[in-house]
Amino acid sequence: MRVSFDWLKDFLELKIEANKAQSFLTMTGLEITSIADIDGDHVMEIEVTPNRPDCLSVLGIARELSAASGIPIKYPDSVKKNLMKKAGAKGGVKIEILDKHACPRYVGCIMKNVKVEPSPKWLVQRLNAMGVRSVNNVVDITNYVLFELGQPLHAFDLDKLDQKRIVVRRAKKGESIVTIDGITRALNPNVLVIADAVRPVAVAGIMGGKDTEITAETKNILIESACFDPVVIRKACRELGLASESSYRFERGVDQGMIFASSIRAQELVKEIASGRAAGEMSDAGSGIEKEKEITLSLDEVARILGIDISPERIKDIFKKLNLNPIKKKNHIYVTIPSYRQDLSRDIDLIEEIARLYGYDNVPARLPSFTPQKIYQLEKKTVSIENEIRKILCGMGLNEIMTYSLTSRNTVERLGIPLENLVSLKNPMSSQQEVMRPSLLSEMLEVLNWNLNRKNTLLQLFELNKVYIMNKETGQAEEKMHLSIGICGNKPGNWKEKPRDLDFFDLKGIIEILMGSLGAAGYRIEKTTHPSLKENMSTTVNAGGKACGVFGEVKEDVARRFDIKKKVYAAEISLDDLLICANLKKTFTALPKYPSIKRDIAILLDDIIDASVIYDVIKEEARELVKSVDVFDLYKGQQIQEGKKSLAYTIEYRSDERTLNDKEVNDIHKKVQDALTKRLGAQIR
């Protein structure tokens, strides 16, 4: 809002320049967005926050400037005498409030023999500084009081009111009104109106009607000073697409202690400028004036919140400048909140006022002391394994992604996983953020789809993040750290290798390198089933006798639900389970002293036999002499009967104690062949 520096001088004996006043106001928290020279007056444009409707007036800004500068404030005598006052219930005009929630209080005053004419120059200049054009002296007075005291007023032509009655009610279905801007507006029961005995004459708190506006022929007027429910006014503004300086203030809440005083101030100006005189008593309908709130503040709490020691005398002085009437008793200060400070309701609000007037720039900058609680201390091993995983995967060319913890129920359903253990939000902001993700795979597939749509041809991604699952036994949500890996696309060729699509074995290789680098001893890769992965391309990683993760090729129908048309390979591993077998302690072994001997073996066996079973048989027969078993060929084709597969392995034999001779190796190799034949039904080729 705009504030005239010359107008502020009516309330304060300002001996400071406008820029100094601007500095004081800025330090209290009011943002001065601009300052302009209008007719020799410095006019400040001030951004007022919604919680400070008391600053939407020259008086309100003057109170802030007084508190910041220490310059005493002076009220007009008519205002000072009538603050927090109430007139008699009956007066010269009959007022009936049918919706007391929407209109808690309505004050009316009749003034007769008014001379409606142009306003004096000083009044026109002040309104011009506020950005409002002059209409006539009576209308200008109501606007003047609005800007001066923050209380919206409205003047009706009394002789145009049917039966000289005021009825505050909801509009009836089918009613309409021509507002003073000349536009006919359809009303509905959501809109509060001021009516006479037969029709609406104003939209309450927003704009008056054309039929009862003040004109040059007006002789007798009714001055309205009221308060309306902010929510009712806000809704009416939205319904009608209409706003005004009055509605701007009513939407934020007006000072009930100023309602009667504002009417007196307007009467004083009408008598002075328009030669009017009050006729009869004022009418004051509605509820009484609410008692001013009292708040108790502990001085210890001030030091705890602000982190600095401010003397009780300084605090008491700040409260006096804010007109809070402080009383100190022992270690507490008791204050009374003026009716215009609707934003002060708790002790923490008072502490904010202390900081504001003490000066945020006077608070020393220092780091607060912090004692971490056990529940917030991360296990060193967990942090280390996360960092190690990032280093390993990034070293293999994978890129890390970060996704949101909130997702949609539909996204989870597309994975095909059970929904009964979902952690759901009671009041989600949107359908895309209604549940906490139970798996990282859904977000991984979303990211893969996003990149594929942008023609990224090689995707090797991973994410370390939390998933959330509801524990049925405890009824509490559990969060667990998971690792997800997703690969898709075409791997470029080089001098040694042709370009090819990424496949299952690329992902398997990533998992094996990761597990080996983490020192996961004794882990096994075995066939399993998973709702999101293909049946024959779904495997589990077992560590310490427990499945710690799965990986494989994503089902085609699942991929299509995420709008992915290419083959996708994904993995998800629980870090909590991986910790059981991981060993980040680096150990080194000496180079072998004795040479190794390699033998190849080719076997034909049933297709349903897992490679891990073959590996176990070889290890069991050759025991510690087998140092490695590597597959170098897998064949299924015309020369192999259906249901069979041909595998070729290279087995490395070595002893750590002596050099093996050919006979020893041949004997061991023969035992391995016999074991494969007897136990697995293999044929040696």
N, C-alpha and C positions, 0 to 999 in steps of 0.2 A: 504494500500500500504506500501511498504518497504521504509525506509529512512536511509541512511548511516550518522552516526554522523560525520565521517571524511569529508564527502561531504558537510555537513552543514557548516563546517569551511571555505569553499570557499566563503561563503556569510556573515559569522559572525565571529568576533574575539572572539571565545568562550574560556573563561577562567574558565568555569564551567564544572563539571563532567557530564557524560551522564545521570546519574539518576536525577540530578538537572534539566537538560533540559527536561527530561521526565516529571518531576513534573510541570514545567512551561506549557508544552503543554497540560497536563491533565487538568489544571485549566482553560485553554482557551476553553475546550469543546471537544478536540480531544482525543479519547479513544486509549491508548497505550495497545494493546492486548498482546504484548510480546516484549522482547528485547534479542537479541542473539549476541554472539561474533563470527564474521566471518573474518578470516585472520587478527585478531587484531583490527578489526573495530566493533564498537557497532552499530548493525542494529536494528532499531525499526520497529515493525509491527504496523501500525496505521490504525484504522477504521475511514474512512472519510464519513461523511453523504452526501446524494445525492445533497443537496443544496450548497455544498462547493467544486465545481470542481477545484477552484483555489488552493486547498490544495493537488491536485494530482501531485505534483512535489516537488523537493527538494527546489526550490525557494519559493513555496507557504508555505511549512512548515517553512522555514527560516523567512518568513514575520511574521508568527504567533509567532514564538519564539522571534523575535525581539520586537514585540508589547508587549509580556508578560514580557520579561526580561529587556527591555529598551536598549538592545545592538543594536547599529546602524547597518543597513544592507548595504552591498555593492554589486552592480551589476557588472558583466563583462562589460568592456568599450563598446564592440560591441553591447551589449544588451541595455545598458543605452542610447546610442546615437540614437538607432533606434526604441525605443518604440513608438507606435502610429504613425508610419511612413507608407508611401505608395510609391511604385515605379511607374515608368511610365507605362502607359497602354500597350505600345509595347516594346518588348525586343528581346532577342535572340531566343525565342521560341514562336510559334504561339499558343495561348490558346483561345479556344472557349467554352463558358459555355452556354449550351442549356437549362438547368434547373437552373435558378438563385435563385429560392426559396430553392432548395436542396443544392446548392453550392453558397453562397453569394460572396465568394472571393477565388481566386486561385492565388498563387504566384509561379512562376517557375524561376529557375536559372540554366544556363548551366555552367558546369565546365569541362575543357579538360585536357588531359594528366595526368589523375589520375593513380596512382600506387596502384592497389588493392593487399593488402598483409595482413598478420596477424596484429592485433592491438597491440599497446604497452602494457606492463604489467599493467600500472596504469589504463588504460581504461578497460582491461579485468577484473581487480579486482573490479572496480566500478560496472560494469554490473553484475558480479557474486554476489555482495552484494545485487543487486536488483532482483536476481533470474533469470537472463537472460544469456544464453550462448553466447559466442562470435562467430561471423560468419566471418567477415572480417572487415578491418578498415572502409570502407565506410558505410556498414550496421550498424556497431557498433556506428558510429558517429550519425546516425539518431536516434538510440535508446537512445544514451547518451543525446541528446538534448531533446528528449521526456521526460525522467525522470528529467532532470535538469530544464527545463522551462515549461513543461506541454503541449507543442505543438507537436503533432504527425507530423513526416516528412516521406517522402518516396523517395528513390532514384531509378531512371530508368536508364537502359543502353540506352543512347541516340541513339546509332547507330542501335538499334533494334526497334526504333519507326518509323513506316512508315511515310514518309514525315516530320519527326521530328515535328509532330503536337500533341497537347493535346486537346481532345474533352471531356467535362464533360456532360454526357447525361444519360438517362435511358437505361437500357438494352433492346435489341430488342427480340421479341418472338423467341425462338429457339436458341439464342446465348448461349455459354458456355465459361468457362475459366478454365485453369489449374492454380490453385493458387500455391504459393511458397512451400506449404506443399506437392505438388505433386498430389493433388486430383482434378479431373475434376468436376466442379460445374455447374449445369444447372442454367441459369439466366432467369429472367422474368422482365417485365416492372416496377415492384415495387422496383427493385434494381438499385441503382445509380452506374455507372461505370466510370472509367477513360479509355478513348479509344484513339487510334491513328487514322490515317486516315481510317483504315479498320476494326479494331477489338478491343475488350476490352483488356486492359493491366493491369487492377487492379480493385478490388471491392472497390469503393470509401470509404475511412475512415476505412476500415477493414483489407484488405490484398492485397498485390501486386500479379502480375501474374508471372508464371514461365518463360514465353518467354522473359521478359524484366528485369529479376533479375540481380543483380550485380554478376559477376563472375571474376575469375582471368584474363580473357581476356578483360575485360571491360577497355576502355580508356577514354571515354567521358560519363558524367552522367548528368541527369536532376534531380535537387532536388525540390521536391514538398512540399509546405507549404500552407495549405488551411484550410477552415472551412466548415463543412457540417451541415445540419439541423439534430438536435438530433433525431427527430422522424423518419426521413428517415433512418438513420443509425440503429436505434433500430429495425425497422421493417425488414431491410435487414439481420441483425444478426439472427433474429428469423426464417426468411424464409430459410436461408442457413445453420442454425445450426452452425454458425461460430462466433468466438469472438477473440479479440486481445487487447493488451494494448492500441492501437490506438482507437479502437471502444469504449473501456471503457471510454475514455475521451471525444470522440465526442458525445457519448450518453448523457453526462452530460453537455456539452457545453464548448467550449474552449474560451480563451481570444483573441478577434480579435485584440487587441492592441499588441499582441505578435507575430502575424503571420509573419510580415516582419522581426522583430528582430531575430526570431528563424532561419529564412533562412540565415541571415547574420552570426549568431553564427555557423551554420553548415558549411558555406563556410569557415569561419575562421579556423575551426578544420580540414576540408579537405585539406586546403592549408598547415596547419602545419603538419598533420599526413600522408596525402596521396599525398602531393606535387602537388595537382591540382591547376588550376588557372581559375578564372571566365572569361567567354567568352561573351562579349557583355553586354548589359544592362539586368537587371532583368525584367521579365514580371509580371504584376500585373493586373489581370482581375477581373471584378465583381464590387460590390458596394464599396463606400468609407467607411472610418472609422466613426462609429457612434460617435456623440458628447457625452462626458461624462455627466452623469446625475447630476443634482443638487437637493438637498433636504434641506428643511428648518425644523429645530427642535426647538420647544418651550421648554424652560427650565422648565416651570411650568408643562409641560406634563411629563417630566422625573420624577419629584417628585411624581406626581399623580400615575404613573404606577408602579414605583419601591417602593414607600412608604418610601423612605429615601431621605435626602437632600445631594446631591453631588455638590460641588462648581463648578461654571462655569469654573474656571481655570483647575480643575481636568478633567472635561468633555472635554475641549479643548485639554488638553494634551493627553487624550486617543485617540481622533480623529487624532491628529498629528502622534501618533505611528501607527495608521492604514492607514496613508498616505491619509487622507480625506481632507487635506487643509482647516481646519475650519476657519471661519471668524465670530466673535461675533458682533452682532448689537443689542443693547438694551437687550431684553429678549429672543433673538433668536440666534441660531447658524446656519450658512449656510455652507454646505459641498459640495464637489465635489467627486463623486463616481468614483474610478478607474475602468477601463474597465474589470479588472479581478474579481471584486466583483459583480457578476451578482445577488447575493442573496439580495443585498441592494436596495430597491425600495421605501420604505416608512419610515416615521419618527419612526414607531414602531420598524423597523429593526435596526435603529440607537440606540434606547433605549436598545435593546437586546445586542448590541455591548458594550454599556457602562457597563451594568451589567456583561457581560462576562469578560471584562478587569478590572473592578473595583474589581471583585471577588465575586462569590455567597456566599463564606464563610464569607465575610465581611458584608453581609446583616443580620441584627439582626432578630432573630426568635421572632415573636409576633403575637398575634391574631388580625386580622383586625377588625376595627369598622364596625358595620352593623346596619342599620336602616331599619327594615322591613316595606314594603309598605302594605297598606290595602288590596290590591288584593292578597297578599300572606299570610295574616293572616288567620289561620284556626279558624272556630268557635269552641269555647270551647265545646259546646254541641255535635258537630259532632265527635270530637276526643273522647269525653267521651263515646258516644254510641258505637263507634267502639271498644274501649277497653272493654266495658261492654259485647258486643256481643262475643268477643273472649273469655272472661272469662267464660261466660255462656256455650257456645258450647264446649269449651275444658273440662269444668266440667262435661259435659254429655258424654265425651268419643270421641268427634269428633276431627279430625286432620285438621289443616289449610294447605291449598296449595297456591302456588303463580304461576300464569301462565303469558305468554307474552300478551301484549296488541295488538300485530299484529297477524293476522291470515289470512287464505286463504278464498277466496270467496266460494270455494267448501265446506269448513267446515261450513260456515254460511248456505249455500243452504241445507246441510244435516239436519239442524234443521227444515227446512220448514218455516222459518220466512221470511217476506217481505224483499226485497233487495234494495228498492228504496231510503232508507235513510242511506245507508252505507257511511262511511267516507273512501274514497279510497285514496291510495298514488299515486302520479303522476309518481314517479320513484321507484317502489318497488325493493328491492334487490333480491327477489325471489318470486315465486308464492305462497309460504307459508307465505309471509308477505306483502300481497297486500292491505289489508283493516284493519281498526281499529275495534275491536270486538264490535258488537252491543249488545251482550248478553254474560253472563258468562257460560251459559249452555253448549255451544259447547266445551269450554276448560275443563269444568268439566267432560263431557262424554269422552273426550280424555284421561284424567287422570285416570278415572275409568277403561277404556279399557286397559291402560298400566299396571295397577295393577292387573287386572283380568288375563291378559296374563302371569303374573309372580306368579300365584297361590295364591294371597292374597285373602282369603275367606271372610273377614269381612271388608267392606269399609264404613266408615262414615266420609265424608269429607265436608269441607266448605271453601269458599274463599270470602274475602272482597277486592274488587278491582273496578276499574273504567270501565265503558262502554262508547262508543262514538256513538252519533247519529247526523246526519245532520239535522239542523233546516231549513226547506224549506222556511220559511218566511224571516229569516235573512240571509240565505246562509252560516251560521257559524256552525262549529261543536260544539256540546255540550258534556261535559263529566259529567257523573253522577256516584255516588258511589252505587254499588249494592252488595248484599249478595247472594251467591249461596250455596245450600246444596245438596249433592248427597249421597245416601245410596244404598248399594247393598250387597248381599251375605248372609252368614249364621251366625246367632247369636248362640254362643255356649250355651249349657244348664248348669244347676246347680242343686242343691238339690231340688229346688222348681219348676224349669221350664225345659222342654225338649228342645233340640236344635230345632231351626226353622229358616225359611227364614225371612229376614226383609220384612216388608210390608208397605202399605200405612199408617197404623195407627201409626207405629213407626215414620214416618216422621211428621205426624200430631201432635203426642205428642211432638216432638222436637220443632215444630213451636209454639205450645200452651205454652210450658214452657218458650220459648224465649220471646214471647209476654207478658206473665205474669211477667217475671223477669224484663222486660223493663218498666213495669208500663203502658202498652198500654191499656188504659181504653176504653171500648165500641167497641172493634174490633169484627168483625164477619167473620166467614168462610162460604163461599157460593159456590155453584156449578158454574162453568164457562167453557169456551172453550179456548183451546190454541193449536196452530199448532204442538207443540212438545209433548203434553200430551194426554192420552186417554180420550175419551169423558166422560165416567162415572167415571173417576178417576182424574178429573181436577178441582181444587178448587181455589178460590181467597181469599185473606186476605184483608178485607175492614177495613180501619181505618179512622175515621173522615169523613165518607161518601165518601171516595176515595179508589180505589183499589191500595194497595201498593205492592202487590206481588201475585205470583201464586205458587202452588205446586201440585204434583200428580205423577201418574205413567207415565213414558216415553213410547210413542207409540212403539210397537214392530218393525215397519219398520224403525223408527228413530234410535232405538237402534242398529238395524242390520247395518245401514249405518256407525255406529261407531264401527262395528265388536263386538258388545256386544250381547251375546245370553241369558243372564239372565235378570230377571226383575229388572228395575232400577227406583228409586223414586228420584225426583229432585224438588228443589224449587229455585225461584229467587225473591228477595225482594229489592225494591228501598229504600235506606236509607233516601233519601230526603223526601219521602212520610211517612216513618216510624217515622221521627222526629216530625211530626204533632201531633201524639197521644202518643208518648213515654214520660215518666216522670221518670227520674232517681232519683228524690228525694225520699228517703226512708221514709215511714211513718209506724207507728206501731199502732195496735189496741189492746185494752184490751181483755183478754180472756172472752168468753161469761159467763154471770152470771147465765143464766137460761138454763136448759137442752133442748135438741132438741128431736123431735119425727120423726121417719122414717116410710114411707109407700112405699110399692112396688106397681107398676101398670104394667100390661101387656096388650098391645093393638095390634090389627090386623088392618092394614090400607094399602092403595095403595103404591106400591113400589116407585112411582115417588115423593112421599112427602119427602122433605128434613128433616133431623133431626133437623136443626135449627128452622124450622117452629114449630115443636113439642115443642121444648124448649121455644119458644116465647109464645105459647099458655099457657103453664104451668106458666110462669113468670107473664103473664098478669092477670091470674085469682087469683093466690095466692099472688101476689104483693110482699111486703117486707118480708112476712113470709117464702118464699122459700129461703133457704140458699144454696142449691145445688141440681142439677139434674144429676144423673149418670146413664148411660146405662150399663147394665150388661149382656144383652143377645140380640142377633139378630139371627132370624131363618127364613130360607126359605127351604121348603122341601115338602115331599109327603103329609103331613097333612095340608099344606097351599096351597090354590089355586094359580094358576099362576097369576102373576101381583100383588101379595100381599106379605107383610112381617110382621113378628111378632117381636115386640120390648118390652123389659122389662126394666123399670126404677126404681131406688130408689130415692125417693124425700125426702129431709130433711127439716122439718118445725121447725122454732124457732122464738120466739119473743125476742127482746132485752129489753123489758120492764117488762115482767111477764112470769110466767110458763103457757104454754098452756095445757089445759086438753084434754082428748080423744075426747070429743064431738066437741070441736072447730076444732080439727085436722080432724076429720071424715067429718065435714061439708065442710071444705075447700077442702079436698081431693075429695069429691063428686062433688063439683063445677068443679074441674079440669077434672074429668072423663066426666062430661056432656059437657064441652067445647070441649074436644077432639072428642067426639061423634058428636056433632052438626057441629062444624067448619071444622073438617077434615074427617068426615065420618068414624071414628075409631070404632072398636068393642072392648068392654072391655072383656078380657078373664079371 
